[in-house]
Amino acid sequence: MDFSKKEIHTSVLKTSKCSQLTIDDDFNIHDQKEDIDKVIAKCGNAVVDEIYTEEGRVRVLGTVYFKVLYKTPSKDKEIEAFEGEILFEDVINVEGVSKEDYAECHCKLEDITVTIINSRKIEIRGLIQNCVNIHQDVRANVAIDLVNGKGIECQYKKATMTETIIAKRDMFKIREEVDIPQNKPNVQEVLWSYVALRNTDVKSLNDKIMVRGEIEIFILYKANESHLPMQYLYLVRTFSKEVDCQGVVEGMIVSVEANLGKGDVVVKQDEDGEDRIFGVDYNVDLNIRVYEDKEECFISDIYSPQVEIIPEKEEFICENILMKNLAKAKVSVKNKVDETKDKILQICHTFGNVDIDDIRVNSENVEIVGVVRTCILYISSGKDPICMMELNVPFDYVADTVPLSDEDSVRVNPSLDQLSANMLNSEEVEVKAQINLDICVFERGNIDVITDMQVHPIDYEKKSKMPGIVAYVAKKDDTIWSVARKYYATTESIRTINNLESDYINEGDRLIIVKS
């Protein structure tokens, strides 16, 4: 006799760890640009380029892309922009991690500051948070049936587990052409641009996933006519992209973190040869995980009245998705302009991002605490032609879940759906935001599976001392299986002699047991 086996496999979250990394670099203003007199606005984003798992640590390589809008001392060109990039490497010590593990990193640029060293040199400092999730691949060859096993009793068990079908990083490009409206002048130079993803959604298809969403585009530019003020335009475009994922089937559970990567906004000519088109070209970086719930049936126990069988078992660790839900949190706050800033004449653009500070798991709900980091670019009523106002909008959202244990894990992927600022008066604004919270709750489980067995001659002395027929009163938690094994009987004989239609017995049931 021998086992018929099947390899089962899944991926489980082994551990998570976050680190903070400070970046600091000096930059010289390009020769073709004007001197810097005052910083008006700045923004940036951090992109992960490579992730390596090593023994006891994870190495993250990435790039911070930044932009600085500044005021010059020149009367001919009051506003100028500078942009650049800073490479970073973060080595995160994680106990127990190995080269075979899979790591994913959630990278955020939490803060960026610009310091003027002199009129031709600036210092860029930033604070990056890298949160890594380490996933372990778990595999086992388990016994699912018995071959040539006459007279052998097998007990079968079904178990549901969530299998990770795809875990990878990928990317696609977004290319848009933005025509300048007829009532606006031609472009001489792009002064500032901000591009962001909003309201992304994913769907599994056959051998691919569909990523849909919106791309928000804001462009501040200098007109080709010197007497005209700065011009700006804002628009939102929808996109839909298919990403190849071999092995994915429509209906599978998909979790995707989409982040805007490297990109640029350039000026193009229209059919008449005039500079009236903006070309927007950006990478979208994806962290993709695709799951499928599978039900596996395997042998959970084995015995024989004729021989002694010792099953060899091992613990198989798995995860099950208990809940996947897209929640929406709304926040609203009023805030006054800092006394050091000029008053507001007109709001040009509001942009920002959302960060999760803490996830508090309670018995039947999850409390998600975070902040919306908001920047408001506005035309001022003072001596500075344009200013930026920054504020952090905290939020606290409670999501109802199934009952959870300490072993379970909650993973939240946040994104901004909407962000806006309304001018209440020249000194006060009201900020409103809607936050998407993609919540996945995973249950951690351990299953004892049989991988092999040892067969020995039965202890006939012990068996001979057992009576041939027993009148037995079922105890609490007894099953036909446990009773048959105890008295060297078969489950079939117990069912037949006692006219039982199923394997279930109740406490107090009277049974006749015949030794085989």
JOPELIN-V521258 format. One record per backbone hydrogen bond with DSSP energy under -0.5 kcal/mol. CO is the residue of the C=O (numbers start at 1). NH is the residue of the N-H. If there is no record, write none. Layout:
co:CO nh:NH
co:CO nh:NH
This chain:
co:2 nh:147
co:3 nh:5
co:4 nh:144
co:4 nh:145
co:6 nh:8
co:6 nh:142
co:8 nh:140
co:10 nh:138
co:12 nh:14
co:12 nh:136
co:15 nh:134
co:17 nh:132
co:19 nh:130
co:21 nh:128
co:23 nh:126
co:25 nh:124
co:27 nh:122
co:30 nh:33
co:38 nh:71
co:41 nh:69
co:43 nh:67
co:45 nh:65
co:47 nh:49
co:47 nh:63
co:50 nh:61
co:52 nh:54
co:52 nh:59
co:54 nh:56
co:54 nh:57
co:56 nh:94
co:57 nh:54
co:58 nh:60
co:58 nh:92
co:59 nh:52
co:59 nh:61
co:60 nh:90
co:61 nh:49
co:61 nh:50
co:62 nh:88
co:63 nh:47
co:63 nh:65
co:64 nh:86
co:65 nh:45
co:66 nh:84
co:67 nh:43
co:68 nh:70
co:68 nh:82
co:69 nh:40
co:69 nh:41
co:70 nh:80
co:71 nh:37
co:71 nh:38
co:78 nh:72
co:80 nh:70
co:82 nh:68
co:84 nh:66
co:86 nh:64
co:88 nh:62
co:90 nh:60
co:90 nh:92
co:91 nh:93
co:92 nh:58
co:94 nh:97
co:97 nh:56
co:98 nh:101
co:102 nh:135
co:104 nh:133
co:105 nh:107
co:106 nh:131
co:108 nh:110
co:108 nh:129
co:111 nh:127
co:113 nh:125
co:115 nh:117
co:115 nh:123
co:118 nh:121
co:119 nh:36
co:120 nh:29
co:121 nh:117
co:121 nh:118
co:122 nh:27
co:123 nh:115
co:123 nh:125
co:124 nh:25
co:125 nh:113
co:126 nh:23
co:126 nh:128
co:127 nh:110
co:127 nh:111
co:128 nh:21
co:128 nh:130
co:129 nh:108
co:129 nh:131
co:130 nh:19
co:130 nh:132
co:131 nh:106
co:132 nh:17
co:133 nh:104
co:133 nh:135
co:134 nh:14
co:134 nh:15
co:135 nh:102
co:136 nh:12
co:138 nh:10
co:140 nh:8
co:140 nh:142
co:142 nh:6
co:143 nh:299
co:145 nh:4
co:147 nh:2
co:149 nh:152
co:153 nh:303
co:155 nh:300
co:155 nh:301
co:157 nh:298
co:159 nh:296
co:161 nh:163
co:161 nh:294
co:163 nh:165
co:163 nh:292
co:166 nh:290
co:168 nh:288
co:170 nh:286
co:172 nh:284
co:173 nh:175
co:174 nh:282
co:176 nh:280
co:177 nh:179
co:178 nh:278
co:181 nh:184
co:186 nh:224
co:189 nh:191
co:189 nh:222
co:192 nh:220
co:194 nh:218
co:196 nh:216
co:198 nh:214
co:201 nh:212
co:203 nh:210
co:204 nh:251
co:205 nh:207
co:205 nh:208
co:207 nh:245
co:208 nh:205
co:209 nh:211
co:209 nh:243
co:210 nh:203
co:210 nh:212
co:211 nh:241
co:212 nh:201
co:213 nh:239
co:214 nh:198
co:214 nh:216
co:215 nh:237
co:216 nh:196
co:217 nh:235
co:218 nh:194
co:219 nh:233
co:220 nh:191
co:220 nh:192
co:221 nh:231
co:222 nh:188
co:222 nh:189
co:224 nh:226
co:225 nh:228
co:231 nh:221
co:233 nh:219
co:235 nh:217
co:237 nh:215
co:239 nh:213
co:241 nh:211
co:243 nh:209
co:245 nh:248
co:248 nh:207
co:249 nh:252
co:253 nh:291
co:255 nh:289
co:256 nh:258
co:257 nh:287
co:259 nh:285
co:262 nh:283
co:264 nh:281
co:266 nh:279
co:268 nh:276
co:268 nh:277
co:270 nh:273
co:274 nh:270
co:274 nh:276
co:275 nh:187
co:276 nh:180
co:277 nh:268
co:277 nh:279
co:278 nh:178
co:278 nh:280
co:279 nh:266
co:279 nh:281
co:280 nh:176
co:281 nh:264
co:282 nh:174
co:283 nh:261
co:283 nh:285
co:284 nh:172
co:285 nh:259
co:286 nh:170
co:286 nh:288
co:287 nh:257
co:288 nh:168
co:289 nh:255
co:290 nh:165
co:290 nh:166
co:291 nh:253
co:292 nh:163
co:294 nh:161
co:294 nh:296
co:296 nh:159
co:298 nh:157
co:299 nh:450
co:301 nh:155
co:303 nh:153
co:306 nh:458
co:307 nh:304
co:307 nh:309
co:308 nh:310
co:308 nh:456
co:309 nh:311
co:310 nh:454
co:311 nh:313
co:312 nh:451
co:312 nh:452
co:314 nh:316
co:314 nh:449
co:315 nh:317
co:316 nh:447
co:318 nh:445
co:319 nh:162
co:320 nh:322
co:320 nh:443
co:323 nh:441
co:325 nh:327
co:325 nh:439
co:327 nh:437
co:329 nh:435
co:331 nh:433
co:333 nh:431
co:335 nh:429
co:338 nh:341
co:343 nh:381
co:346 nh:379
co:349 nh:377
co:351 nh:375
co:353 nh:373
co:355 nh:357
co:355 nh:371
co:358 nh:369
co:359 nh:361
co:360 nh:362
co:360 nh:367
co:363 nh:404
co:364 nh:401
co:365 nh:362
co:366 nh:368
co:366 nh:399
co:367 nh:360
co:367 nh:369
co:368 nh:397
co:369 nh:357
co:369 nh:358
co:370 nh:395
co:371 nh:355
co:371 nh:373
co:372 nh:374
co:372 nh:393
co:373 nh:353
co:374 nh:391
co:375 nh:351
co:375 nh:377
co:376 nh:378
co:376 nh:389
co:377 nh:348
co:377 nh:349
co:378 nh:387
co:379 nh:345
co:379 nh:346
co:383 nh:385
co:385 nh:380
co:387 nh:378
co:389 nh:376
co:391 nh:374
co:391 nh:393
co:392 nh:394
co:393 nh:372
co:395 nh:370
co:397 nh:368
co:397 nh:399
co:399 nh:366
co:405 nh:408
co:409 nh:442
co:411 nh:440
co:412 nh:414
co:413 nh:438
co:415 nh:436
co:416 nh:199
co:418 nh:434
co:420 nh:432
co:422 nh:424
co:422 nh:430
co:425 nh:428
co:426 nh:344
co:427 nh:337
co:428 nh:424
co:428 nh:425
co:429 nh:335
co:430 nh:422
co:431 nh:333
co:432 nh:420
co:433 nh:331
co:434 nh:417
co:434 nh:418
co:435 nh:329
co:436 nh:415
co:436 nh:438
co:437 nh:327
co:437 nh:439
co:438 nh:413
co:439 nh:325
co:440 nh:411
co:440 nh:442
co:441 nh:322
co:441 nh:323
co:442 nh:409
co:443 nh:320
co:445 nh:318
co:447 nh:316
co:447 nh:449
co:449 nh:314
co:449 nh:451
co:450 nh:143
co:452 nh:312
co:454 nh:310
co:456 nh:308
co:458 nh:460
co:459 nh:463
co:460 nh:464
co:461 nh:465
co:463 nh:466
co:468 nh:515
co:470 nh:472
co:470 nh:513
co:472 nh:474
co:472 nh:511
co:474 nh:508
co:475 nh:478
co:479 nh:483
co:480 nh:484
co:481 nh:485
co:482 nh:486
co:483 nh:487
co:484 nh:489
co:485 nh:488
co:488 nh:516
co:490 nh:494
co:491 nh:495
co:492 nh:496
co:493 nh:497
co:494 nh:498
co:495 nh:500
co:496 nh:499
co:503 nh:480
co:506 nh:509
co:509 nh:474
co:509 nh:511
co:511 nh:472
co:511 nh:513
co:513 nh:470
co:513 nh:515
